[in-house]
Amino acid sequence: MAVSYTVTHAAGGDSFAAGKPGVWAETRLLDFGDFSTYDLSPDCKRLAAMLADNTSAGKGPTHLTFLLNFFDELRRRAPASK
């Protein structure tokens, strides 16, 4: 869901008013359990989200890669020049 809002700054105090909520996207976000599938940009002006593919609703990821000992692999592939 998404909602517009207004903020009013006045001498007696600030006020916040939310608009009417609406559907943000017809497609649901992917659900990976404890892992977030969305994030805001540092300036909070953009949102990146992984949306679910309607054909694979309810299915989890089909491939997962773990890279262990990253720095050892990096040294092997790109040795330090002398």
C-alpha positions in Angstrom: 0.0 0.0 0.0 1.1 3.6 -0.6 -0.3 6.9 0.7 0.4 10.5 0.0 0.8 12.9 2.9 1.2 16.6 3.8 3.2 18.3 6.5 2.3 21.7 7.7 4.7 23.8 9.7 3.1 26.4 12.0 4.1 28.5 14.9 1.9 26.5 17.3 3.3 23.2 16.1 3.7 21.0 13.1 1.0 18.7 11.8 1.0 15.6 9.6 -2.0 14.5 7.5 -2.1 11.2 5.6 -4.1 10.8 2.5 -6.2 7.8 1.4 -4.2 4.5 1.1 -4.0 3.0 -2.4 -2.5 -0.1 -4.0 1.2 0.4 -4.6 1.7 -2.6 -7.0 -0.7 -5.2 -8.3 2.1 -7.8 -8.0 3.2 -9.0 -4.6 6.7 -8.6 -3.3 8.9 -11.8 -3.2 8.9 -13.4 0.2 12.3 -14.9 1.3 11.3 -15.2 4.9 13.9 -13.2 7.0 15.5 -11.5 4.0 14.3 -8.1 2.8 13.3 -7.9 -0.8 13.1 -4.1 -0.9 15.3 -1.2 0.0 15.2 2.6 -0.1 18.0 4.7 -1.7 20.1 6.8 0.7 18.2 10.0 -0.2 14.8 8.1 0.4 13.6 9.2 -3.1 13.7 5.8 -4.8 12.7 2.3 -3.9 14.0 -0.9 -5.3 11.9 -4.0 -4.9 11.9 -7.6 -6.1 8.4 -8.4 -7.3 7.0 -12.0 -7.4 6.5 -13.6 -10.8 2.8 -14.4 -11.0 3.6 -17.8 -12.6 5.8 -18.9 -9.6 3.6 -17.7 -6.8 4.3 -19.6 -3.6 7.6 -21.0 -4.9 10.9 -20.2 -3.2 14.2 -19.5 -5.0 15.4 -22.2 -7.3 19.1 -21.4 -7.0 21.3 -20.1 -4.2 25.1 -19.5 -4.3 27.3 -19.3 -1.2 30.8 -17.9 -1.6 33.0 -19.0 1.3 36.5 -17.8 1.9 36.0 -14.8 -0.3 39.3 -13.1 0.4 41.3 -16.4 -0.2 39.5 -16.7 -3.6 40.2 -13.1 -4.4 44.0 -13.5 -3.6 44.1 -16.6 -5.8 42.4 -15.0 -8.8 44.1 -11.6 -8.4 47.5 -11.9 -6.7 49.0 -8.7 -5.3 51.5 -7.2 -7.7 55.0 -6.5 -6.3 
